[in-house]
Amino acid sequence: MKKILTLLMALTLVLAFAGCSADKSGESGTAAADTKSEGVMTYAEYDAAALDSEVVIETYVQAKQSWWEDKATVYTQDKDGAYFLYELACSEADYAKLVKGTKIKVTGYKAEWSGEVEVIDATFEILDGSFVAAAKDVTSLLGTDTLIDSQNEFVSFKGLTVEAAGKDESGADVAFLYKYDGAGQDGDDLYFNVSLDGKTYTFTVESYLCDKTTDVYAAVKNLKIGDKIDAEGFLYWYEGANPHITAVTPAK
Amino acid sequence: MRRILSVFLLVFMFAALPALSACHGSRGLSEFELPDSFDTSKDYEITFWAKNDSNKTQTDIYKKTIADFEALYPNVTVNLRLYTDYGKIYNDVITNLSTNTTPNVCITYPDHIATYLTGTNTVVPLDALFSDEKYGLGGSEVRFSSPKRSEIVPKFLDECSIDGFYYAIPFMRSTEACYVNKTLVEALGYTLPEVLTWDFVWEVSEAATAKAEDGTFLANGQNVMIPFIYKSTDNMMIQLLRQKNAEYSTDTGGIRLFNDVTAELLYTIAEHTESGAFSTFKVSSYPGNFLNSGQCVFAIDSTAGAAWMGADAPLSDIDEAKRVSFETAVMPIPQFDTGNPQMLSQGPSVCVFNKDNPQEVLVSWLFAQFLLTDEVQIAYSETEGYVPVTLKARNSDVYRDYLSRSGENNTTYYAVKIKASELLLDNIDNTFITPVFNGSISLRDATGQLIENTVKSVKRKETVDSSYIEKLYRDVSALYRLEQLGGESAANSAGGADLGELPETARILLTSLLAVWVLIALYVLVSAVKRKKSKKV
């Protein structure tokens, strides 16, 4: 009996150590080089994958856009590129756990809708690890064909000039519109125009991503035509670049 | 012992009362009673939840309508809340029903009202209001030129009747149109028939998938071509089934969607998806974006989206540089039987929500009625390919003049938009609606899901065969909980799927009933033993 007990204790110790060491290797793997687990695509592999094919990725939550009826729409990114997760299967409780930086493994299908490349019909699991992307300055890429290479990434634009977005009911120029044509009201998406080097671009404050209580919503409502600004946001795509702006500050 | 048991039973039944009452839901509002007169000595504030089609002119019309109404009734303030999606209005109303914070007046669909009616006295039945001499349609005390009941298009009004009562008035009506790149059809060697058939649309679409050696499409010389795109796949399947004279649902809520004709139609859709001839809005994007870029031959969308369709469309989401020039034909949706065309009637209706104060409800009704005045009807119908719902507006000189000026410009008189309105005006007798019942909105969603899932599966190289269809029916039925619907639905939904766990209230009720029976049995047993003992004595 003693022998059996001794053997059992020894076995328990061995298993316990094995468990600890496995845990450690997971942590170091994440922290060191964002190494992908077995069967998980690198960003390059995801980028090369055909539309409508199944993709398995490991990525990090950067911002949550919406949750409704167990479906979440989330901006995610790893150190190599970004993945837009559209209507990810997600309980409300799990949605609460998806804080900025959270590492998740996602299995879904690569799709494209009006130029926006996204992962749809996906499920996910939360993993250990954290990563928050710094805004990538893409100011020089505005209006170029290479801007699309940064699609869905957290990006920044510097030294922009606010232009008229449209006219109000009295015919006066205004710096922003509720919805693209001014058909909306407070709480709806905000649209505003900025120019750089003589070219004008339309930016959006997406109301699900940043609602009317956020600083950026208030900041855009306070913009004046001619203001010089810097902006940050996610490089969403709809029939062309359609940045979803999350921060606006006076140009430095 | 008998006394103790009686007391115990009494206590138990009182304790079980909450469980029993829980089955009847929370106490609702009292039934609305029309006041004798409108009390103008008090101020009223009502809310109007409206939907626009991402069209600023529509927003402006709503604002003007409110201003005009407030001028007529200075003691009334109308607060506007705008939506661009019927589904979001529905969700918000459902959320606000339990707290009685619904709007006063709301743009809606009868399918939605059927769900709202599961509450007690939530939506006001309008029958008595219609016929009231003072405040009814064309009433003597109404401060504007209100249409008489006979001046509302009967077919449109009938669409607002649920279980024999009118719970809404029609606001605008539309149908679907097939917007055709006629230039491309002819370049492919075809001539548009007088009435589009499904066979013709599939054949031309297949022809348009041909590619040159460099991978571009022969039809347009571009890298992208989706010859046939359908915006609303629930409408697509509903109309296909109707045209095939196949079942969809019964009037009382029996689900008949999951049948062999549906399967055959899905096989056809799968075949044309695989060849690249067909896609949907949910999978690809707005049909209009592809049509206007010369990347689509047949784009089916609502006539209420006509201002977005065609080479010269006044509204557009795509870069000007991407737009191409072509001739746009506006045609009814494809048919199986060209001698008996069938198409859906759709478009917003307006319902009035009940409130504690009957005066507030009366004001709400007056405002809803104001939406039927000629000025509102004509102005709003001109924003898209809508049709006014009153004969009064439709036969007015102003509206006739509008129709006669088709093509004068690409804004107010945009030809495609006016042709879309005329399409419905010419086909009102060929329109239909689907039965309305609690859950009909879920059935509608499930119908579209069948097509969306099939299209996605084909694109993902899955095999669409009989076992796929069987599983699809089970999955979609479960997703939309069709087997849990009332009426005949449960018995007829796909596959007789598991109904899932009983609701909490039902479990409490059944447990209570079981406990009562146990106590009764105990009581009978004890009585019998006592009788036996007394006989022995």
Interface residues (C-beta under 8 A of the other chain):
Chain A: L51 D52 S53 E54 W68 Y109 A111 W113 S114 D121 K179 Y180 D181 G182 A183 G184 Q185 D188 Y238 E239 G240
Chain B: N52 S54 N55 K56 Q58 T59 L80 R81 L82 T84 N91 V283 S284 S285 Y286 N289 D317 I318 D319 K322 K456 K459 R460 K461
